[in-house]
Amino acid sequence: MLARGAVQHDEASKLYYYLRAGLPVVSEAPVPNNHLITESGAGLIAPFGDDAVMAELIEAATRRRWDARAARAYVLAHQTWDRRVEVYERLLAAELGV
């Protein structure tokens, strides 16, 4: 579970660790990397500050069958260092006009 406040300034790297382990995540809306949850389908996102909904989603997550393989496959396909290098290469090439 990730629940840390209305303003997020860090990377929330726990998401990567949980998904690589095939674990589902329950997070609050302002966490910057929540797109990982929606793209991988491996978790739930509660609105910020709604403790009742957060508790409901945590309980729901414990009862649901999650596809651990799909979560790991998502990370391997989209969040490796090689993929990050590709993104930076594209950005730098565009900036330099190469």
C-alpha positions in Angstrom: 0.0 0.0 0.0 1.2 3.5 -0.8 -0.4 6.4 1.0 1.7 9.4 1.6 0.0 12.7 1.3 -1.5 15.2 -1.1 1.8 16.4 -2.6 4.2 13.9 -4.1 7.7 14.9 -5.1 9.5 11.6 -5.1 9.5 8.7 -7.5 7.5 6.2 -5.4 9.9 3.4 -6.5 8.1 0.9 -4.3 5.7 0.3 -7.2 8.5 -1.1 -9.3 9.6 -3.4 -6.6 6.1 -4.7 -5.8 5.3 -5.2 -9.5 8.6 -7.0 -10.2 7.7 -9.3 -7.3 4.2 -9.9 -8.9 2.5 -8.2 -5.9 -0.6 -6.1 -6.3 -0.5 -2.5 -5.1 -3.1 -0.3 -3.5 -2.2 3.4 -3.8 -3.6 6.9 -3.4 -4.4 9.1 -6.4 -1.5 11.6 -6.1 1.4 9.0 -6.3 3.2 10.0 -9.5 3.8 6.4 -10.8 0.2 5.3 -10.5 0.2 4.8 -14.3 2.2 1.6 -13.6 -0.8 0.2 -11.6 -3.3 1.1 -14.3 -1.1 -0.1 -17.2 -0.1 -3.4 -15.5 -3.6 -4.0 -14.1 -1.9 -5.1 -10.9 -3.6 -2.9 -8.3 -6.1 -0.4 -7.2 -6.0 3.4 -6.7 -8.0 5.2 -4.0 -8.8 8.9 -4.0 -6.5 11.0 -1.8 -7.7 11.3 1.8 -10.6 8.8 1.6 -9.6 6.4 4.3 -12.8 4.4 4.0 -12.2 3.8 0.3 -8.6 3.0 0.9 -9.6 0.4 3.5 -12.2 -1.1 1.2 -9.7 -1.4 -1.7 -7.0 -3.0 0.6 -9.6 -5.5 1.7 -10.7 -6.1 -1.9 -7.1 -6.6 -3.0 -6.6 -9.3 -0.5 -9.6 -11.2 -1.8 -8.9 -10.8 -5.5 -6.8 -13.2 -7.6 -4.0 -11.2 -9.2 -2.0 -12.3 -12.2 1.6 -12.1 -10.8 3.0 -13.2 -14.1 1.4 -10.4 -16.0 2.7 -7.8 -13.5 6.2 -9.2 -13.9 5.9 -9.3 -17.6 4.7 -5.7 -17.7 7.8 -4.5 -15.8 10.1 -6.5 -18.0 8.5 -5.2 -21.1 8.3 -1.5 -20.1 10.5 -0.7 -17.1 13.9 -2.1 -17.7 17.1 0.0 -18.0 17.3 -0.8 -21.7 13.8 0.7 -22.2 14.8 3.8 -20.2 17.9 4.2 -22.3 15.8 4.0 -25.5 13.6 6.8 -24.1 16.6 9.0 -23.3 18.1 8.3 -26.7 14.9 9.4 -28.4 14.6 12.5 -26.3 18.3 13.5 -26.9 18.1 12.8 -30.6 15.0 15.0 -30.9 16.6 17.7 -28.8 19.8 17.6 -30.9 18.0 17.2 -34.2 19.8 14.0 -35.0 
